[in-house]
Amino acid sequence: MSGKDLIFKSKEMTTRKEAAGVLRQIATKLETGSINLVKENENVILSIPENVEMEIEAKSKDKNNLTKKKLEIEIEWKEGEAATGSVKIK
């Protein structure tokens, strides 16, 4: 692959409880070092090294008298990179 290639994407409306359940499943699989993403006829297996870069962003955007909030959790890795820092969730 060269450049940025989208290999999997999922976006759907869900309940807060269901979203939390998916995040728990991702966390469990992340600990094992392998995540299998499945949606309809798509299947992507990610092998995740011990050290990853984690980014958490909270955003707010006002548009047409409505405020849209967004929480993004991104996990990125390159072979041979070491992890730095830590974040606490309260």
Backbone bond lengths (Angstrom), bond angles and torsions (degrees), N, CA, C in turn:
res aa  C-N    CA-C-N  psi(-1)  N-CA   C-N-CA  omega(-1)  CA-C   N-CA-C  phi
1 M - - - 1.444 - - 1.523 109.65 -
2 S 1.306 116.28 144.00 1.458 120.14 175.57 1.522 109.13 -125.94
3 G 1.336 116.32 146.29 1.456 119.49 -177.89 1.519 110.78 67.72
4 K 1.310 115.29 -150.48 1.466 120.54 179.35 1.521 109.50 -102.00
5 D 1.309 116.15 122.07 1.461 122.12 177.73 1.520 108.67 -119.47
6 L 1.324 117.41 122.22 1.460 121.93 176.02 1.518 107.96 -75.38
7 I 1.335 116.71 118.15 1.463 119.31 -178.16 1.529 112.62 -106.25
8 F 1.344 117.07 -12.90 1.465 120.21 177.72 1.523 108.41 -165.02
9 K 1.329 116.57 140.90 1.461 120.90 174.95 1.522 108.72 -149.81
10 S 1.323 115.02 137.74 1.453 120.99 176.44 1.523 108.09 -140.89
11 K 1.326 116.61 129.19 1.465 121.70 177.48 1.519 106.92 -144.43
12 E 1.330 116.48 120.83 1.456 120.22 -177.87 1.523 109.87 -155.84
13 M 1.309 116.42 155.43 1.461 121.63 174.44 1.524 108.03 -78.01
14 T 1.317 116.09 138.93 1.447 121.53 -178.79 1.525 108.43 -152.97
15 T 1.303 117.23 173.30 1.458 120.01 175.46 1.533 109.29 -84.72
16 R 1.300 115.89 160.59 1.466 121.35 176.40 1.528 110.29 -58.30
17 K 1.324 116.66 -41.38 1.467 121.39 -179.32 1.528 111.08 -64.10
18 E 1.338 117.26 -43.44 1.460 120.78 178.93 1.530 110.95 -65.58
19 A 1.334 117.12 -39.61 1.465 121.24 177.86 1.527 110.26 -62.00
20 A 1.327 116.87 -41.78 1.464 121.10 178.05 1.531 110.68 -62.77
21 G 1.315 117.15 -38.50 1.460 121.29 178.50 1.527 111.60 -64.01
22 V 1.332 117.07 -41.89 1.465 120.84 177.80 1.528 109.71 -64.08
23 L 1.334 117.56 -42.28 1.467 120.80 178.15 1.530 111.50 -62.32
24 R 1.340 116.85 -37.90 1.474 120.02 176.58 1.532 110.97 -64.04
25 Q 1.339 116.57 -41.87 1.464 120.38 177.93 1.526 110.65 -62.73
26 I 1.328 116.42 -42.73 1.467 120.32 178.16 1.519 109.81 -62.16
27 A 1.333 117.84 -43.77 1.467 121.83 -179.79 1.530 111.07 -60.69
28 T 1.319 116.66 -43.56 1.460 121.01 179.62 1.523 110.70 -62.83
29 K 1.316 117.13 -46.39 1.464 121.55 179.85 1.527 111.04 -67.72
30 L 1.327 117.51 -36.34 1.457 121.64 177.71 1.523 110.78 -58.76
31 E 1.320 116.77 -41.07 1.465 121.30 177.97 1.535 111.69 -61.63
32 T 1.317 117.46 -33.84 1.460 120.81 -178.95 1.524 112.47 -78.36
33 G 1.354 116.60 -20.23 1.463 120.48 179.69 1.517 114.52 93.17
34 S 1.336 117.40 8.19 1.461 119.97 179.72 1.532 109.95 -147.85
35 I 1.329 115.54 129.42 1.468 120.96 177.57 1.523 108.17 -125.13
36 N 1.326 116.51 129.85 1.454 123.14 177.68 1.522 107.57 -108.68
37 L 1.325 117.19 110.34 1.464 122.55 -179.85 1.520 108.81 -95.01
38 V 1.341 116.43 124.44 1.460 121.08 -176.52 1.525 109.22 -130.43
39 K 1.329 115.15 130.73 1.473 121.55 175.10 1.524 107.38 -151.64
40 E 1.326 115.67 118.27 1.460 122.23 -177.56 1.527 110.20 48.98
41 N 1.339 118.55 -114.28 1.464 120.11 -177.86 1.533 112.22 -98.24
42 E 1.340 117.80 11.11 1.463 122.07 177.81 1.527 109.86 -96.19
43 N 1.326 116.26 141.73 1.457 121.75 177.61 1.526 107.82 -149.03
44 V 1.337 117.08 114.94 1.460 121.87 -179.36 1.529 108.32 -126.60
45 I 1.328 115.89 127.08 1.461 121.07 177.41 1.525 108.08 -107.10
46 L 1.329 116.17 125.01 1.459 122.22 178.72 1.520 109.62 -110.03
47 S 1.325 116.28 126.04 1.464 121.64 173.17 1.524 107.02 -97.08
48 I 1.321 116.10 122.50 1.459 121.05 -171.78 1.525 109.69 -112.74
49 P 1.352 116.92 125.29 1.462 120.20 -179.25 1.530 111.51 -72.83
50 E 1.315 115.94 172.09 1.462 121.76 -179.40 1.527 112.28 -60.87
51 N 1.332 117.83 -39.68 1.468 121.75 -177.22 1.518 110.70 -105.25
52 V 1.325 115.83 126.74 1.466 122.94 179.76 1.522 109.51 -133.68
53 E 1.320 115.89 162.05 1.460 121.90 173.09 1.521 107.03 -102.32
54 M 1.340 116.86 129.05 1.455 121.27 -179.06 1.525 108.96 -117.79
55 E 1.323 116.02 133.33 1.461 122.01 178.85 1.522 108.36 -127.35
56 I 1.328 115.93 131.47 1.462 121.47 176.81 1.522 107.68 -123.13
57 E 1.325 115.89 126.73 1.462 121.58 179.23 1.522 109.79 -129.95
58 A 1.324 115.14 139.10 1.468 121.44 171.00 1.525 106.25 -117.70
59 K 1.336 116.50 128.83 1.456 121.59 -176.18 1.523 110.50 -126.85
60 S 1.326 114.42 154.14 1.457 121.58 176.77 1.525 107.69 -136.53
61 K 1.341 116.67 134.65 1.456 121.03 -178.57 1.524 108.90 -138.47
62 D 1.319 116.21 125.15 1.463 121.68 177.88 1.520 109.74 -95.93
63 K 1.345 116.01 130.86 1.456 121.03 179.09 1.527 108.70 -154.75
64 N 1.308 116.65 127.96 1.470 122.75 177.89 1.522 112.31 52.68
65 N 1.316 117.38 47.43 1.465 123.93 179.44 1.527 113.73 63.00
66 L 1.323 117.66 17.53 1.460 122.54 175.93 1.526 108.54 -121.85
67 T 1.304 115.91 145.93 1.457 120.18 176.73 1.521 108.88 -110.33
68 K 1.327 115.41 123.51 1.463 121.37 177.76 1.528 107.83 -100.98
69 K 1.320 116.61 128.27 1.463 122.40 178.16 1.524 108.54 -109.29
70 K 1.328 115.08 147.61 1.459 119.37 -178.91 1.529 109.29 -143.47
71 L 1.329 116.21 135.57 1.453 123.18 173.01 1.520 107.11 -118.44
72 E 1.328 115.78 117.91 1.462 120.64 -179.66 1.519 109.84 -113.08
73 I 1.308 116.23 132.28 1.459 122.70 175.34 1.517 106.26 -122.20
74 E 1.323 115.81 117.82 1.457 120.85 -176.72 1.521 109.68 -122.34
75 I 1.308 115.98 132.28 1.464 121.94 177.12 1.524 106.80 -121.57
76 E 1.320 115.28 124.53 1.458 121.67 -174.33 1.521 109.32 -132.60
77 W 1.329 116.61 147.96 1.455 118.45 178.82 1.523 111.18 -149.46
78 K 1.311 113.58 153.51 1.461 123.61 171.00 1.516 105.99 -135.11
79 E 1.295 116.82 142.47 1.458 119.32 179.57 1.524 109.76 -62.62
80 G 1.348 115.97 135.76 1.450 121.13 175.71 1.515 115.62 90.38
81 E 1.347 118.49 -4.54 1.464 119.85 179.20 1.517 111.04 -89.77
82 A 1.328 116.72 146.21 1.454 122.38 178.61 1.533 109.30 -97.70
83 A 1.334 116.47 150.06 1.464 121.92 177.63 1.520 110.18 -77.86
84 T 1.353 116.54 149.28 1.455 121.56 176.84 1.510 109.93 -135.66
85 G 1.340 116.78 147.26 1.460 121.94 174.41 1.504 114.00 68.20
86 S 1.329 114.89 176.10 1.460 121.05 176.17 1.513 109.53 -152.52
87 V 1.308 116.41 154.62 1.458 121.55 178.68 1.527 107.86 -125.07
88 K 1.311 116.59 146.96 1.453 122.91 178.40 1.528 108.47 -112.16
89 I 1.306 117.66 137.77 1.459 123.90 175.86 1.519 107.13 -106.96
90 K 1.327 116.76 123.63 1.475 121.36 -179.52 1.499 110.76 -115.39
